[in-house]
């Protein structure tokens, strides 16, 4: 090959690499800016937007028991050690997190044993925000599910059926927990609704934008005891359900994988 041909070939290759790095840098800036970003077609053919469904976890995040369940201690810092490293302590059921079947059963599936095929699934959003605004003790009922199916069709196999109550907007206030001194008040799934999902659909998980799969007033965790021992799992404290469609999004659940775990904080996002 002549000298000028070699020089041109090298130049073309460098320009191609420069274009690649520029594209990657632009994508990084978009991610850093937060909000929804375009989904790489190679990763999500047919999807255009990625929505973050995860609340940021810190020591002040509301918990079922009312006490902080997350803490961080810096063990190394950049000024002294030229790198940063934190050690954290967390209750498995804190922030946006998974409830594995083992959470409410003697020998159910642990979080590390949940099949990955159940972690990338169709998302179905049941909007009960209107009645939740009228009563914090509202629940997803079989009637709500039938209305959704009438409007959108059958619930797909392995789907995650999520309750949108509008509670995610209350995370920074006492209203998220809704504790009146004796009971908590926030929406959840009625036990008859999850029984219907088990008997009439192929749904593999349910999700809520509140602290519990059961509504706050529950004294017997009927929904937990009906759903989780069946081998299905739940997701609590999901964010941004108002930013995804009732049907058509794909939910990606970044479940933790610690051996024998009953659940754990998760990074969850939706491809729309």
N, C-alpha and C positions, 0 to 999 in steps of 0.2 A: 504493500500500500504506500502511495506517495506521502511525503511529509505533510503537504497541505491537507490531504485526506485524513491523515491521523489527527491533525490539529482540529479539523472540523468535527470529527467524530467525538473527540474529547470534549470540545466545546458544547456540542449537543447534549452529551451525557450530563455535563455539569449543569446546564440550564434545566434539564429534566429533573435532576436532583433538587435544584434550587426551588423549582415549582412545587415539588413534593413537600419540602420543608416549609414553604410558605403556606401551603394548604393546611398542614398539620398545626402550624402556629396559629392560624386564624381559627381553627376548631378549638384550640386550647383557650383562646381569648373568649370565645363564645361560652365555653363551659365555665370559665372563671366568672363570667358576668352573671351566672345563675340563670334562673327561669328555664323555659323550655328551649331545647336546642334541636337542630335538625338531626335526624337519625341517619348514620351512615347506611347507605343502601346495602352494602355488603353484609351488614349485621342485622338489618331489619327491612328486608324487601317489602315494599308496600306501605311502610310507615314513614311519616314525615316529621314527627315531633316526639321528643322524649320529655315526659312530665315526671318530676320528682314527687314521690308519694310518701316521703319520709320526713318526719319532724327532726330538727336538730336536737340532739340529746345533751343535756347538761344537768348539773346537780339540782336545778330548780324544776325540772320537768315533773308534772303532776303524776302521782302514783295511786294505785288502788288503796294502799294502806295509809296514805297521807304523809309519809315520811320520805326523805330523799333516798334513792336507791342507786345513785351513781356518783362516783367521786374520782378525781384524777390527782396524781402526785407526780411532779416533775423529778425524775431521777438523774437526768443529764440535761445540760443546757449548752447552747452554742458558744456562749462567751467563754466558758471554762473548758468544755470538752470538744468543741467544734462539731457537735451534733445535738439534736434535741430528742428526748425520749421520755414519755410519760408512762406511768403504771396506773391502770385504772381498776376500780372495783365496781361491779354492777350486778344487780339482781337480774336474773334471766328475763323477767317480765317487766321491763322498763322501756319507756319510749315506744317508738314504732317497733313492734316485736312479734315474734311467732309464738303461738301456743301449739306445741306438738301434742299428738295423742297421749303421750306419756304424762303430760301435765295433769290429766284428770282420769287416769286409769292405772291399774297396778302394774301392768306389763305391756303397755302400748308402745307404738313406734316412737323412738326418740328423735330429736330434731335432725341428727346426722343421718338418720335412716329414711327421711322423707325422699321419695324418688324425685330425681331432677325433672322428670317429665311432668311433675305436678307443681313445678316452680316457674315455668314459663307457660302461661295459660291464658285463655280468653277471660276478659273481665266484664262482668255484668254489674251495673250500678243501680241499686234500688233507692230511689230518691224519696225519703220520708221527711225532708226538711220542713215542709209546710206544717205537718201535724206535730213535728218535734218543736216547732216554734210556739205552738199552742200549749204543748205539754212535754216537759222534760222526761216524763215516764212513758213516752211513746215506744212502740215496738214494731219491728218488721213482722207482718202477719202473713198467713197464707193468701189472704185477699190481695196484699201488696204484690206478692210473687205472681199471682194469677193476672193481675193488671199489667205487670211488666211483660209477661209472656204473651198476653193478648196484643200488646203494642209492638213487641220486638221479636217474637218467635220463641222457639225452644231455647232453654239454657244449654249451652254446648257441653260436651264431655270434658271433664277435668277443670271446668270453669271455676273461677273464684267469684262468688256472689258477695258483693260489697254493699253495706248500708251507708248511704250518705245522709247524715242528719244535720249537717252544718256545725257539728260540735268542734271541728278542728279549729275554728276561729276563736274558740274560748280557751285554748291551751294556756295562754298567759294569765288567766284569771281563775278565781275560785269557782266560777260557774262550770268549769270543765269537769270538776269532781262533783260539784253540786251537793256537798255534804251539809245536811241541816242539823247536825248534832247527833242524829240517830241513824239516818239512812243517806245513801248517795242517790242522786237523781240525774240520769242521762239515758238516752235511748239504747236499745240493743235488739237482738233477735228473739222473737217469741219461740218457745220450744216447739210449738206446732209448725212453725215456719221451717225450722231445720229438719223436722221429721218429714215434712213434705219434700224438701230438697233431697233427702236421703232416699225416699221411696219413689219419687217421680222424676228425678233428674240424675245426671252423672256428675254433678258438682263435687269437687274434691276439697274445696276450702271456702271459708267465709271470712269476711273482713268487716271491721267497724272503724268509725272515726272517733270512737269513745274509748274509755278505759277497759271495757269488758264486752265479751260476746253477749253476755246477759245484760239486761237493763239494770240500772243502778239499784233499784228497789229490790232486786232478787235476793232472796234469803237462802235459796237452795241450789243455785247454779245449774238449774235444770237444762239450760241450753248447752253449757259446757259438758255436762254428764251425758247428754244425748249425742252430741256431735263428735267430740274428741275420741271416746272409746270405740267409735265406728271405724277408726283408722284415718279419719280426715283431720285437717288441721285448721287453725284459725289465725287471723292477723288482727292485732289491736292497735289503736292509735294511728291509723292511716291518715295521711295528709292529702289535701288537694283533690279530693274526689269530685269537687265541683268543676275541675278543669278537664275532665275526661268525659267522653260520651257514655250514654247509658249502655251502648253495645258497640263492639268493634275494636276496642283497644286490647292490646296484649299486655298482661301484667308479668313483670319479671321480679321474682322474689329472691333477693340475695340472702338466703337463710344461713345462719351460722352452722358450723359443722363440728361442734365439740361432742365427743363421745358420751352417750348417755344423757344428753341435755334434754330438759323439758321444754325448751324454747330458747329465745334469745333475741336481742336487738338485731334488726335486719335493715339493709338498704333496699328499698323497694322503688321501682319506677315503672311507668307505663309507656308503651310504644303506641302512638296514636296515628 
